[in-house]
Amino acid sequence: MNIDPGVVLLGLFFVMIAFKVPIAIALGLAGMAVVYWFNLGAQMFAPVFFANISKFSLLAIPFFILAGVIMGRAKISDKIVHLIMLLVGPISGGMAIVTVITALFWGAVSGSGPATVAALGTILIPGMVKAGYDRGFAAAITSAASGLAIVIPPSIGFIVYGVITGASISELFLAGIIPGIVVGLFLIVVAFIISVARGYKGERFGTAREVLHAFKDAFWALITPVIILGGIYGGIFTPTEAAAVGVVYGLFVGFVVYKTLTLKDLYELLVETCVSSAVVMLVVSFAGIFGWAMTVLGVVERISQAVISLSSNPYVVIALINGVLLVAGMLLDAISIYYLLLPIFMPVMAHFGWDPVWFGIVMTINLAIGQVTPPVAVNLYVGCNIGGVSMDEISRAVIPFVIASIAALVVIVYAPDVTLWLPRLLMR
């Protein structure tokens, strides 16, 4: 009996996932087992493994992770939250709105959803609970808003997408700004509606003197994205170099300006960054082996052609792709999804003439939604730990925000100019 190697490859992967084998290991073992079993060239393991991680652009990932960790440990988020609270004032759901706005800003510092939940949740979730907000609601809005960290530049997701597709990382960063704000606005509207119904209030408006003092206190934090993104689009440095500059600037602010970091903190920051970066790079390298096996076996071409043959209407196909991405986001981490599905979607993009930058934003927003949709839902796990709520409670509370995010996604999918206006204006 002839066995299709492609079926074996996918079957092995999904069986291992069902038995809760770590995703990186499942990808690597499935790819290597099939290549060895069907004698497809086991000597290629090492070259493929290292080829996937020996790319200059990927150096930005550990640097951006380190920059975000430094900013979080330097207590920069406290100063930003205080300023925004004074500006938002006593609007219904004011603290929830502050959470979304702060998450939008923090996305320009961190680039990681779970890291953003950790940085903001310790301040905002207890603050909302103290102000009378439901604990599940507080954890849910913080987790959902923190998903914007992979949409607002600089984004680790955009770096990986750019490396795989060859799309300009600088354009992806620029294109993520308006869609990220759009999703944020949808979250704010839903938070406001729920808050009005439940009677959640904000804090008082700050006086002019208080706002000015808070602005001065937060100034060094506020100009962080200006330095990083301004340097990129001013032609001063590349995204990878910008990540290194972000690290140096974060150390300067933490050690010199706010004096909230010590040498002991620096060691702990480096250890945390090394662990986080190693996890990402392990997924990248093993996913590369799995993707190479899929290509050699013709799985990528067969699935791509099947997707294209589903419909000649691009609106129907993109709707189906979004459905696949939303489901994938519930089951797998973002990096694995990029490496698994992008080789399949790239021929589909070429067939329909879709802009790869626009598609990258659409795909990343889907994966941001996946960070708050169980069973994987990495943001929710961090949120429920900080908020002291059960997974069931936070999962129910986050449903309105997932619906809001999907509604925003529909706007971004079917109005491409929302995404492409800034890149066309400044870079094309």
C-alpha positions as CSV (number, residue, x, y, z in Angstrom):
1,M,0.0,0.0,0.0
2,N,1.4,3.4,-1.0
3,I,1.3,6.0,1.8
4,D,1.2,9.6,0.9
5,P,4.2,11.2,2.7
6,G,2.4,14.5,3.0
7,V,-0.5,12.8,4.9
8,V,2.0,11.1,7.2
9,L,3.7,14.5,7.8
10,L,0.5,16.3,8.8
11,G,-0.8,13.3,10.6
12,L,2.3,13.0,12.8
13,F,2.2,16.7,13.6
14,F,-1.5,16.8,14.7
15,V,-1.2,13.5,16.7
16,M,1.7,15.0,18.6
17,I,-0.2,18.2,19.2
18,A,-3.2,16.2,20.4
19,F,-0.8,14.5,23.0
20,K,0.3,18.0,24.1
21,V,3.9,17.7,22.7
22,P,5.4,21.2,22.6
23,I,4.7,22.8,19.2
24,A,8.4,23.3,18.3
25,I,9.2,19.7,19.1
26,A,6.1,18.5,17.2
27,L,7.1,20.4,14.1
28,G,10.7,19.3,14.2
29,L,10.0,15.6,14.9
30,A,7.3,15.3,12.3
31,G,9.5,16.9,9.6
32,M,12.6,14.9,10.4
33,A,10.7,11.6,10.8
34,V,9.1,11.9,7.4
35,V,12.3,13.0,5.7
36,Y,14.2,10.1,7.2
37,W,11.4,7.5,6.7
38,F,10.9,8.3,3.0
39,N,14.6,8.9,2.4
40,L,14.2,12.5,1.2
41,G,17.6,13.8,2.3
42,A,18.4,13.7,6.0
43,Q,21.7,15.4,5.3
44,M,19.7,18.6,4.8
45,F,18.6,18.9,8.4
46,A,21.5,20.9,9.6
47,P,21.7,23.4,6.7
48,V,17.9,24.0,6.8
49,F,18.0,24.3,10.6
50,F,20.7,27.0,10.6
51,A,19.5,28.7,7.4
52,N,16.2,29.6,9.2
53,I,17.9,31.4,12.1
54,S,21.0,32.8,10.4
55,K,19.2,35.9,9.0
56,F,20.2,39.4,9.9
57,S,16.6,40.6,10.3
58,L,15.9,38.0,13.0
59,L,18.5,39.7,15.2
60,A,15.8,42.3,15.9
61,I,13.7,39.8,17.8
62,P,16.0,39.3,20.9
63,F,16.8,43.1,20.9
64,F,13.1,44.1,20.8
65,I,12.3,41.5,23.5
66,L,15.1,42.9,25.7
67,A,14.0,46.5,25.1
68,G,10.5,45.6,26.2
69,V,11.7,43.7,29.3
70,I,13.9,46.7,30.2
71,M,11.0,49.2,29.8
72,G,8.7,47.0,31.9
73,R,11.2,46.5,34.7
74,A,12.1,50.3,34.7
75,K,8.4,51.0,35.7
76,I,7.9,53.2,32.6
77,S,4.4,51.8,32.3
78,D,3.4,53.4,35.6
79,K,4.2,56.9,34.4
80,I,2.3,56.4,31.1
81,V,-0.8,55.0,32.9
82,H,-0.8,57.9,35.3
83,L,-0.7,60.5,32.5
84,I,-3.4,58.8,30.5
85,M,-5.7,58.5,33.5
86,L,-5.5,62.2,34.1
87,L,-6.4,62.9,30.5
88,V,-9.3,60.4,30.2
89,G,-10.9,61.5,33.4
90,P,-14.4,60.4,34.7
91,I,-15.8,59.0,31.5
92,S,-17.8,55.8,31.9
93,G,-15.4,52.9,31.7
94,G,-12.5,55.4,32.0
95,M,-10.1,52.9,33.4
96,A,-10.9,50.4,30.7
97,I,-10.3,53.0,28.1
98,V,-7.0,54.0,29.7
99,T,-6.1,50.3,29.5
100,V,-6.7,50.2,25.7
101,I,-4.8,53.5,25.1
102,T,-1.9,52.4,27.2
103,A,-1.8,49.0,25.5
104,L,-1.6,50.8,22.1
105,F,1.3,52.8,23.3
106,W,3.0,49.9,25.0
107,G,2.8,47.9,21.8
108,A,5.3,50.4,20.4
109,V,7.7,49.4,23.2
110,S,7.1,45.7,23.7
111,G,6.0,43.9,20.5
112,S,4.8,40.9,22.5
113,G,1.2,40.3,23.7
114,P,1.9,38.3,26.9
115,A,4.7,40.7,27.9
116,T,2.3,43.6,27.5
117,V,-0.3,41.9,29.8
118,A,2.4,41.3,32.4
119,A,3.6,44.9,32.2
120,L,0.2,46.6,32.3
121,G,-1.9,44.0,34.2
122,T,0.0,44.4,37.5
123,I,-1.0,48.1,37.5
124,L,-4.4,48.3,35.7
125,I,-6.2,45.1,36.8
126,P,-5.9,45.8,40.6
127,G,-6.7,49.4,39.9
128,M,-9.9,48.6,38.0
129,V,-11.0,46.0,40.7
130,K,-10.4,48.7,43.4
131,A,-12.5,51.1,41.4
132,G,-15.4,48.6,41.4
133,Y,-14.9,46.9,38.0
134,D,-15.6,43.2,37.8
135,R,-12.4,41.2,38.1
136,G,-13.1,39.1,35.0
137,F,-13.9,42.2,32.9
138,A,-10.7,43.9,34.1
139,A,-8.5,40.9,33.2
140,A,-10.3,40.4,29.9
141,I,-10.0,44.0,28.6
142,T,-6.3,44.0,29.6
143,S,-5.6,40.7,27.8
144,A,-7.6,41.7,24.7
145,A,-6.0,45.2,24.4
146,S,-2.5,43.7,24.9
147,G,-3.0,41.6,21.7
148,L,-2.5,44.9,19.9
149,A,1.2,44.7,20.8
150,I,1.9,42.4,17.8
151,V,0.0,44.8,15.5
152,I,1.4,48.2,16.6
153,P,5.1,48.5,15.5
154,P,7.7,47.4,16.3
155,S,6.2,43.9,16.1
156,I,8.0,40.6,16.4
157,G,5.2,39.1,14.2
158,F,5.9,41.5,11.4
159,I,9.7,40.7,11.6
160,V,8.9,37.0,11.1
161,Y,6.4,37.7,8.4
162,G,8.9,39.9,6.5
163,V,11.6,37.3,6.8
164,I,9.4,34.6,5.4
165,T,7.7,36.5,2.6
166,G,10.4,39.1,1.7
167,A,8.0,41.9,2.4
168,S,9.5,45.2,3.6
169,I,9.6,45.1,7.4
170,S,9.7,48.9,7.5
171,E,6.5,49.0,5.4
172,L,4.9,46.4,7.7
173,F,5.7,48.5,10.7
174,L,4.2,51.6,9.1
175,A,1.2,49.7,7.8
176,G,0.3,48.4,11.3
177,I,-0.3,51.8,12.9
178,I,-3.7,52.7,11.6
179,P,-5.2,49.1,11.8
180,G,-3.9,48.8,15.3
181,I,-5.7,52.1,16.2
182,V,-8.9,50.9,14.5
183,V,-9.0,47.7,16.5
184,G,-8.3,49.8,19.6
185,L,-11.2,52.0,18.9
186,F,-13.6,49.1,18.5
187,L,-12.4,47.7,21.9
188,I,-12.9,51.2,23.4
189,V,-16.5,51.3,22.1
190,V,-17.4,47.9,23.5
191,A,-15.7,48.7,26.8
192,F,-17.7,51.9,27.0
193,I,-21.0,50.2,26.3
194,I,-20.4,47.5,28.9
195,S,-19.2,50.1,31.4
196,V,-22.3,52.3,30.9
197,A,-24.5,49.2,31.5
198,R,-22.7,48.2,34.6
199,G,-22.0,51.7,36.0
200,Y,-18.2,51.6,35.8
201,K,-16.6,55.0,36.2
202,G,-13.2,56.6,35.5
203,E,-11.1,58.8,37.7
204,R,-11.2,62.6,37.9
205,F,-9.7,64.8,35.3
206,G,-6.2,66.1,36.2
207,T,-5.6,69.8,36.7
208,A,-3.4,71.6,34.3
209,R,-0.5,71.5,36.7
210,E,-1.0,67.7,37.4
211,V,-1.1,66.9,33.7
212,L,2.0,69.0,33.0
213,H,3.9,67.3,35.8
214,A,2.7,63.8,34.7
215,F,3.8,64.7,31.1
216,K,7.2,65.7,32.2
217,D,7.5,62.6,34.3
218,A,6.5,60.4,31.3
219,F,8.3,62.3,28.7
220,W,11.3,59.9,28.4
221,A,8.9,57.0,28.0
222,L,6.7,58.8,25.5
223,I,9.5,59.5,23.1
224,T,10.6,55.9,22.9
225,P,8.5,55.0,19.8
226,V,9.5,58.4,18.3
227,I,13.1,57.4,18.5
228,I,12.6,53.8,17.3
229,L,10.2,54.5,14.4
230,G,11.5,58.0,13.6
231,G,14.9,56.5,13.2
232,I,13.7,53.8,10.9
233,Y,11.6,56.1,8.6
234,G,14.1,58.9,8.8
235,G,16.6,56.6,7.2
236,I,18.9,56.7,10.2
237,F,18.9,53.0,10.9
238,T,17.3,49.7,9.9
239,P,14.6,47.9,11.9
240,T,17.3,45.6,13.3
241,E,19.5,48.5,14.3
242,A,16.4,50.3,15.7
243,A,15.9,47.3,18.1
244,A,19.5,47.7,19.4
245,V,19.0,51.4,19.8
246,G,15.8,50.7,21.8
247,V,17.8,48.5,24.2
248,V,20.5,51.2,24.7
249,Y,17.8,53.9,25.2
250,G,15.9,51.7,27.6
251,L,19.0,51.2,29.7
252,F,19.7,54.9,29.7
253,V,16.2,55.7,30.9
254,G,16.2,52.9,33.5
255,F,19.7,53.6,34.9
256,V,20.2,57.3,34.4
257,V,16.8,59.1,34.1
258,Y,14.4,57.1,36.4
259,K,17.1,55.2,38.3
260,T,14.8,52.2,38.7
261,L,17.3,49.6,37.4
262,T,20.2,48.0,39.2
263,L,23.1,45.8,38.0
264,K,21.2,42.8,39.6
265,D,18.2,43.7,37.5
266,L,20.4,43.7,34.4
267,Y,21.4,40.1,34.9
268,E,17.8,39.0,35.4
269,L,16.7,41.0,32.3
270,L,19.3,39.2,30.2
271,V,18.3,35.8,31.5
272,E,14.6,36.5,30.8
273,T,15.4,37.7,27.3
274,C,17.6,34.7,26.5
275,V,14.9,32.3,27.6
276,S,12.2,34.1,25.6
277,S,14.4,34.5,22.5
278,A,15.4,30.8,22.7
279,V,11.8,29.8,22.6
280,V,11.1,31.9,19.5
281,M,14.2,30.7,17.7
282,L,13.6,27.1,18.5
283,V,10.1,27.4,16.9
284,V,11.6,29.3,13.9
285,S,14.3,26.6,13.3
286,F,12.1,23.5,13.7
287,A,9.2,25.1,11.8
288,G,11.7,25.8,9.0
289,I,12.4,22.0,8.8
290,F,8.7,21.2,8.8
291,G,8.1,23.8,6.1
292,W,11.0,22.5,4.0
293,A,9.6,19.0,4.2
294,M,6.1,20.3,3.1
295,T,7.7,21.9,0.1
296,V,9.8,18.9,-0.9
297,L,6.8,16.6,-0.6
298,G,4.6,19.0,-2.7
299,V,2.2,19.5,0.1
300,V,2.4,23.3,-0.1
301,E,1.6,23.3,-3.9
302,R,-1.3,20.9,-3.6
303,I,-2.9,22.8,-0.7
304,S,-2.3,26.2,-2.4
305,Q,-3.9,25.0,-5.6
306,A,-6.9,23.6,-3.6
307,V,-7.4,27.0,-1.9
308,I,-7.3,28.8,-5.3
309,S,-9.7,26.4,-6.8
310,L,-12.3,27.0,-4.1
311,S,-13.5,30.2,-5.7
312,S,-12.6,32.7,-8.3
313,N,-13.9,35.4,-6.0
314,P,-11.1,36.9,-4.0
315,Y,-13.5,38.2,-1.3
316,V,-14.7,34.6,-0.7
317,V,-11.2,33.2,-0.5
318,I,-10.0,35.9,1.9
319,A,-13.0,35.2,4.1
320,L,-12.1,31.5,4.2
321,I,-8.5,32.3,4.9
322,N,-9.5,34.5,7.8
323,G,-11.6,31.7,9.1
324,V,-8.6,29.3,8.9
325,L,-6.4,31.8,10.7
326,L,-8.8,32.4,13.5
327,V,-9.1,28.7,14.2
328,A,-5.4,28.2,13.9
329,G,-4.8,31.0,16.3
330,M,-6.9,29.1,18.9
331,L,-4.6,26.1,18.6
332,L,-1.1,27.3,17.8
333,D,1.3,30.1,18.6
334,A,1.7,32.9,16.1
335,I,5.3,32.1,15.0
336,S,4.4,28.5,14.2
337,I,1.3,29.7,12.2
338,Y,3.5,32.0,10.1
339,Y,5.9,29.2,9.2
340,L,3.1,26.6,8.6
341,L,0.6,28.6,6.6
342,L,2.5,31.4,4.8
343,P,4.2,29.0,2.3
344,I,0.6,27.9,1.4
345,F,-0.8,31.4,1.3
346,M,2.0,33.1,-0.7
347,P,0.9,31.5,-4.0
348,V,-2.7,32.4,-3.2
349,M,-1.5,36.0,-2.7
350,A,0.3,36.0,-6.0
351,H,-2.7,34.5,-7.8
352,F,-5.2,37.2,-6.6
353,G,-2.7,40.0,-6.7
354,W,-3.0,40.9,-3.0
355,D,-0.5,43.3,-1.5
356,P,1.8,41.3,0.8
357,V,2.0,44.1,3.3
358,W,-1.8,44.3,3.5
359,F,-2.0,40.5,3.9
360,G,0.6,40.6,6.6
361,I,-1.5,43.0,8.6
362,V,-4.6,41.0,8.1
363,M,-2.8,37.8,9.2
364,T,-1.3,39.4,12.2
365,I,-4.6,40.8,13.5
366,N,-6.0,37.3,13.2
367,L,-3.2,36.0,15.3
368,A,-3.6,38.8,17.8
369,I,-7.2,37.6,18.2
370,G,-5.9,34.1,18.7
371,Q,-4.0,35.3,21.7
372,V,-7.3,35.7,23.6
373,T,-9.2,32.7,22.2
374,P,-8.9,29.4,24.1
375,P,-7.4,26.8,24.3
376,V,-4.0,28.4,23.6
377,A,-4.9,32.0,24.5
378,V,-1.5,33.0,25.9
379,N,-2.7,36.5,26.9
380,L,-5.6,35.1,28.9
381,Y,-3.3,32.7,30.9
382,V,-1.2,35.7,31.9
383,G,-4.3,37.8,32.6
384,C,-6.1,35.2,34.7
385,N,-2.9,34.7,36.8
386,I,-2.5,38.4,37.5
387,G,-6.2,39.0,37.9
388,G,-6.8,36.0,40.2
389,V,-9.7,34.7,38.1
390,S,-10.4,31.3,36.5
391,M,-9.9,30.5,32.8
392,D,-13.6,30.0,32.5
393,E,-14.4,33.4,33.9
394,I,-11.9,35.4,31.8
395,S,-12.9,33.4,28.7
396,R,-16.6,34.4,29.1
397,A,-15.7,38.0,29.9
398,V,-13.4,38.4,26.8
399,I,-16.2,37.3,24.3
400,P,-17.4,40.9,23.5
401,F,-13.9,42.0,22.9
402,V,-13.2,39.1,20.5
403,I,-16.4,40.1,18.6
404,A,-15.2,43.7,18.5
405,S,-11.8,42.7,17.2
406,I,-13.3,40.5,14.5
407,A,-15.6,43.4,13.4
408,A,-12.5,45.7,13.2
409,L,-10.8,42.9,11.2
410,V,-13.7,42.9,8.7
411,V,-13.2,46.6,8.1
412,I,-9.4,46.2,7.6
413,V,-9.9,43.2,5.2
414,Y,-12.4,44.8,2.9
415,A,-11.0,48.3,3.1
416,P,-7.3,47.8,2.2
417,D,-6.7,51.5,2.0
418,V,-7.0,51.6,5.8
419,T,-3.8,49.6,5.9
420,L,-1.9,50.8,2.8
421,W,-2.5,54.6,3.1
422,L,0.5,55.3,5.2
423,P,3.0,53.1,3.3
424,R,1.8,54.6,0.0
425,L,2.1,58.1,1.4
426,L,5.6,57.8,2.9
427,M,7.4,54.8,1.3
428,R,6.0,54.1,-2.2
